[in-house]
């Protein structure tokens, strides 16, 4: 299905037709059937619907005169793809995105939608190619957006408008839905962007970087908050900025659940220093963790500790954390014991698989040694198991 515009040179009216292609079995060639759906408003570019015979739909309460349409000659015709953008239209309407964009950016929302459609459908193309894409696709704005204009549009979006948009999106999420938050780094050669700074590069690139933070609903999978951050800002500082923004959005009681990427002694001290409620994952290779789980290694597999829903054994340990906080003004360090809970989980099926895998490898190495066919790549393993 495509939208076809035909310009009538006599009347100066652009008529809009819906063109549907099909295969003609008799003539063995593709054919198309067109249906008149309206005319294009020369000022707004909107389609004014008709009754299918070239006339405006009449108001039954108003007096009208019949006009014989007759044939409509045309001198200009074009063809636009509509399927993908129609799908994005329906997604935006069903999720309420179009309504929120219109409320927060009343004069820009159609341009924002069109640029978003382009970036989704042509993800590998730069914005200066938007003009060509616009001539081939139907989109909300319906006209070309030059590269310079798109830059001005981005720069013209105020922080207040973005916060209002985030607030509208957040209100559409379920009240009991968990929110997932994560950051990623984008390496850059730019020497002009202020937020491109050297920091902890997650991809280990020897480049400056820009950090991106995103919050989305765990069940819906829909984002409702993002932030660009300087590459040298540590993770804990990004969390503090996130919580400050949440207070502005009306969410002040937030508990944090973080993955292993956030675990470090400095991060734990910073979170405890801010009196934040949090759960953070930690690896069993850490000395602090090993010291506590060694004490429950033999008892965790008892039937009282089995969670039937997840098939895991679990145990909770009440312990202390050696909290430290530097005070630059007073040039001293506060040292306290803070109470923390350590939750340990044991997957017996995974343990059995890994144990069997280790035993098979051990037998393989034993065979290499006894046969005299030692592998130089396995020398470290021979030494550790001898």
Long-range contacts (C-beta under 8 A, 24 or more apart in sequence): 1-82, 1-83, 2-79, 2-80, 2-81, 2-82, 3-79, 3-80, 3-82, 3-138, 4-34, 4-77, 4-78, 4-79, 4-80, 5-40, 5-76, 5-77, 5-78, 5-80, 6-72, 6-74, 6-76, 6-77, 7-74, 7-75, 7-76, 7-77, 8-72, 8-73, 8-74, 8-75, 9-73, 9-74, 9-75, 10-73, 12-42, 13-39, 14-39, 14-40, 14-42, 14-76, 15-39, 15-40, 15-54, 15-72, 15-74, 16-40, 16-47, 19-79, 45-142, 45-143, 46-142, 78-135, 80-135, 80-136, 80-137, 80-138, 81-136, 81-137, 81-138, 82-137, 82-138, 84-117, 84-121, 84-137, 85-117, 85-121, 85-137, 85-138, 85-139, 85-140, 86-138, 88-116, 88-117, 88-120, 89-140, 95-172, 95-222, 96-168, 96-172, 97-169, 100-165, 100-168, 100-169, 100-172, 101-165, 103-164, 103-168, 104-161, 104-164, 104-165, 104-168, 105-157, 105-161, 105-165, 108-153, 108-156, 108-157, 109-140, 110-140, 110-141, 110-142, 111-141, 111-145, 111-150, 111-153, 112-153, 113-139, 113-140, 113-141, 114-139, 114-140, 114-141, 114-142, 114-145, 115-145, 115-150, 115-153, 163-245, 163-248, 163-249, 166-224, 166-225, 166-245, 166-249, 167-249, 167-250, 169-222, 169-223, 169-224, 169-225, 170-224, 170-225, 170-249, 170-250, 170-251, 172-224, 173-217, 173-220, 173-222, 173-224, 174-217, 174-219, 174-220, 177-217, 177-218, 177-219, 177-220, 178-217, 178-218, 178-219, 178-257, 179-215, 179-216, 179-217, 179-218, 180-215, 180-216, 180-217, 180-218, 181-213, 181-214, 181-215, 181-239, 181-242, 181-256, 182-213, 182-214, 182-259, 183-211, 183-212, 183-213, 183-214, 183-229, 183-235, 183-238, 184-211, 184-212, 185-209, 185-210, 185-211, 185-212, 185-231, 186-210, 186-211, 186-212, 194-230, 195-228, 195-229, 195-230, 195-231, 196-230, 196-231, 197-230, 197-231, 197-232, 198-231, 198-232, 199-230, 199-231, 199-232, 199-233, 199-234, 200-234, 201-231, 202-261, 211-238, 213-238, 213-242, 215-242, 225-249, 234-266, 234-267, 235-261, 235-262, 235-267, 236-262, 236-266, 236-267, 236-270, 236-271, 239-271, 239-276, 240-274, 243-276, 255-279, 256-280, 268-321, 269-323, 269-324, 269-325, 272-321, 272-323, 272-338, 273-323, 273-325, 279-343, 289-342, 292-317, 292-319, 292-342, 292-344, 293-342, 293-344, 296-344, 300-344, 300-346, 301-346, 301-348, 311-347, 311-349, 312-345, 312-346, 312-347, 313-345, 313-346, 313-347, 313-348, 314-343, 314-344, 314-345, 314-346, 315-343, 315-344, 316-341, 316-342, 316-343, 316-344, 317-341, 317-342, 317-343, 317-344, 318-342
